[in-house]
Amino acid sequence: MSKFDRTLGDAESTPPDTPVSADAVAVSSQDEPIELRRDGDSLPEPTRYRRREPLELGGQRSFPVDRPRPETRLPVQRESRGLIGILIALLTLAMGTAGTIYFAYYATDRYVTEVHFTVNDSGGIQSGPGASAQFQGLGSQAGAAFTDTFLVCEYLRSPTVVADIADKVDLRRIWSGAQVDWFSRFDPKSSQEDLEKYFKNRVVVDYDPMTATGQISVEAFTAQDSFELAKVTRAAARTLVNGMNAEMRTDMIKFADHEVELAAAHLERIRLSQIDLTKNPVAGKTATGTSLFYQSSQLQIERDMAEQAYSTALTNLELARQQAERTQKYLVNFVNPVLPASPIRPVRWQMILSVWLGTFMVMSIVSLVISTVREHMF
């Protein structure tokens, strides 16, 4: 017990008419500061104070009071926090239950058909003598296979393939059947852009750079639709590869044919110059027989070289045609589409578990944010 409390205790035991000694007041004021209030002053709520008997200090009646005792949480705060916790728990339970009911009873089964492919080049190896040249040719073919397969995968992910496939199969009908649940169904009245986005979700194309292979996974709500759509998608990829072959052959032959045309035109110009020199020597600015002979010899040399260039161009043209016929890019399917026997998606227990875990994590974050905000407010 402090001296101040002892002094107050003595004052309480003293009759009202007995004056309080100045020494007691001085001791209390020196040892421990006190808070004073005058008559009529109101105290703030909800702070609690302990009423003491008045003291005479400086000719005025003053009331010493205790300092407020701090409380960690007010009752209103505790009740509010408990209510928020109950609401978060109920919301978590409702969301998890809704996800469980949907995936357990309402989610429509999806059939999946897969196609694995790669693009090979059947062209002969252009190499010289020795094993190193052969390995170099094999490396060049392997690099071309990587590039071609990647290009086909990018084509299957592009909006162009949707337009190409839509001519052969009704995509809107396949994914908007009456048996499809509301969350998975495609609206047949949606725009072309929406159809392209939905196509990317149902036709997934993966590329493996380690093996230069592509994989197509086609989802539909019936086994037959999945199988037919997989075949049409594979046909679109094969059409792209055939178009690449035709374009490559055209470019190879076109370049060689252009070289033949240039060589033939050059040879024709030299031949005409020889004719002009023979018929009209003055036109060739020739004054003597020696100059005429020299100019004629020069034209003959140029003509021989032009004929040789023309012959080489013809040979290259023939080789280009042979190479174009020999070089073929073709799509190799090492996993062909097969009619699925049973649906494999969605994996219901995995989806239900994911819903509960995701809901619990989200609600935990929300609860943590609310608690942090309340701590800063109060």
Buried (B, 14 or more C-beta within 10 A) or exposed (E): EEEBEEBBEEBEEBEEEEEBEEEBBEBBEEEEEBEEEEEEEEEEEEEEBEEBEBBEBEEEEBBBBEEEEEEEEEEEBEEEBEEBEEEBEEBBEEBBEEBBEBBEEEBBBBBBBBBBBBBBBEBEEEBEEEEEEEEBBEEBBEEBBBEBBBBBBEBBBBBEBBEBBBEBBEBBEBBBBEEBEEEBBBEEEEEEEEBBEBBBEBBBBEBEEEEBBBBBBBBBBBBEBBBBBBBBBBBBBBEBBBEBBEEBBEEBBEEBBEBBEEBBEBBEEBBEBBEEBEEEBEEBEBEEEEEBEEBBEEBEEBBEEBBEBBEEBBEBBEEBBEBBEEBBBBBEBEEEBEEBEEBEBBEBEEBBBEBBEEBEEEBEEBBEEBEEEEEEEE
